[in-house]
Each structure stands twice: as C-alpha cells, then as structure tokens.
Amino acid sequence: MSAILTPTPPIADPAQAALAALARAGLRAAEDARRANTYMVVAEDGEVQHISPHDYLLMRQEQATLPEAQNGTTSH
C-alpha cells in the first residue's frame, strides 16, 4: 500500500493543498488500520461507518475516476 503514497509536487492553492493533505492522511490511516487488522471509522454524509481498509481503498479508487465525469468533461 505504501506504493500509493508517491511524492507530489507542491500545490500553490492552499485549498487544494489542504485537500491533498487530507487525502494523504486517509491513505496513511488505511495503511495503519491494515497493519493493526482493524476497521476504519469514517463519516460520510453525516453517518459514521466502520469499513475495512481494503474497502476504503477501493472506494477511493472509484472516486478517483469520477472527477472527469462530474466535471462534465468527455474524452474525444
């Protein structure tokens, strides 16, 4: 899982930098939960959920493919 934590170039926009830092923190939390053989506690839409690190990483991968569709951009 550490291969996911690749270095990223500095981000000029503070809001984007904060989002990137939160994303890295989530990956580190998933790695720690995997090592401890425990679930992660996450809040989504105001609801607290207990999910496995594996499921969390799958969810992150799915979300990573969505921004292109959410922005309304298409590849031609």
Protein Blocks (a to p, Z undefined) as FASTA:
>chain_A
ZZmmccddddfblklmmmmmmmmmmmmmmmmmmmnopaddddeehiacdddfklmmmmmm
mmmmmmmmmnopacZZ
